[in-house]
Amino acid sequence: MKLQQQWKEKWVTQPGLMLITIVIWSIFIGLCIKAGALLFTFVYSLFNPVVAQDLFEGLNLYELLNQHFWNYIGVMSFIVLIAGQKAHLFYLMILVFLKINLVHPFSKEVSKRISEISYMALQIGLSIILASTYLKWLEKRSFDIPSLDGYLGGAFEYLLMAALIYAIAQVFKRGVEIQAENELTV
């Protein structure tokens, strides 16, 4: 009952944040579905190789599976890992938007969550770089690898986002300190 009351108050006092939260929730759900579908079809393809012809939205790694089983596992592990990391990033964003309060925006929990978002964005960027390097290595050895830009693209964007969000996290951290000082002087 208390949670329901909090949601009603947030809708009245902060409708913009609540709308953003709903958009983030829908993206999070979509990313979870994508990560889950990739994981399911990956595991299923280990028992039925024909499934590798259409893992998710036309992703065809059947030739790689036929060429080398362990490289197939490596590529799919990267794809599933990155999809899961992206879903986790949006989950952390949901936690921030549910906790943030525009009356007193600076709190230790929000500051901590924003820092976690920057670290997760950095991890995603680094994972994409590692996966892209691995794919280039496979291509040099004449493995048949289709374009995976839809699954792995954007390393630079995630690294830039990590840097920007880290800066915002530092501002929030300082804001928490200033807010605590102001509450002590009042």
LINCOR-V662491 format. One record per residue. RES is the residue in one letter. SS is DSSP state (H for helix, E for strand, - for the rest). BURIAL is I if it has 16 or more other ideal C-beta (glycine too) atoms within 10 Angstrom, else O. Layout:
res->(RES;RES)
ss->(SS;SS)
burial->(BURIAL;BURIAL)
This chain:
res->(M;K;L;Q;Q;Q;W;K;E;K;W;V;T;Q;P;G;L;M;L;I;T;I;V;I;W;S;I;F;I;G;L;C;I;K;A;G;A;L;L;F;T;F;V;Y;S;L;F;N;P;V;V;A;Q;D;L;F;E;G;L;N;L;Y;E;L;L;N;Q;H;F;W;N;Y;I;G;V;M;S;F;I;V;L;I;A;G;Q;K;A;H;L;F;Y;L;M;I;L;V;F;L;K;I;N;L;V;H;P;F;S;K;E;V;S;K;R;I;S;E;I;S;Y;M;A;L;Q;I;G;L;S;I;I;L;A;S;T;Y;L;K;W;L;E;K;R;S;F;D;I;P;S;L;D;G;Y;L;G;G;A;F;E;Y;L;L;M;A;A;L;I;Y;A;I;A;Q;V;F;K;R;G;V;E;I;Q;A;E;N;E;L;T;V)
ss->(-;H;H;H;H;H;H;H;H;H;H;H;H;-;H;H;H;H;H;H;H;H;H;H;H;H;H;H;H;H;H;H;H;H;H;H;H;H;H;H;H;H;H;H;H;H;H;-;H;H;H;H;H;-;-;-;-;-;-;-;-;H;H;H;H;H;H;-;H;H;H;H;H;H;H;H;H;H;H;H;H;H;H;H;H;H;H;H;H;H;H;H;H;H;H;H;H;H;H;-;-;-;-;-;-;-;-;H;H;H;H;H;H;H;H;H;H;H;H;H;H;H;H;H;H;H;H;H;H;H;H;H;H;H;H;H;H;H;H;H;-;-;-;-;-;-;-;-;H;H;H;H;-;-;H;H;H;H;H;H;H;H;H;H;H;H;H;H;H;H;H;H;H;H;H;H;H;H;H;H;H;H;H;H;H;-)
burial->(O;O;O;O;O;O;O;O;O;I;O;O;O;I;O;O;I;O;O;O;I;O;O;I;I;O;I;I;O;O;I;I;O;I;I;O;O;I;I;O;I;I;O;O;I;O;O;O;O;O;I;I;O;O;I;I;O;O;I;O;I;I;O;I;I;O;I;O;O;O;I;I;O;I;I;I;O;I;I;I;I;I;I;I;I;I;I;I;I;I;I;I;I;I;I;I;I;I;O;I;O;O;O;O;O;I;I;O;O;I;I;I;I;I;I;I;I;I;O;I;I;I;I;I;I;O;I;I;O;O;I;I;O;I;I;O;O;I;O;O;O;O;I;O;I;O;O;I;O;O;I;I;O;I;I;O;O;I;I;O;I;I;O;O;I;I;O;O;I;O;O;I;I;O;I;I;O;O;O;O;O;O;O;O;O;O)
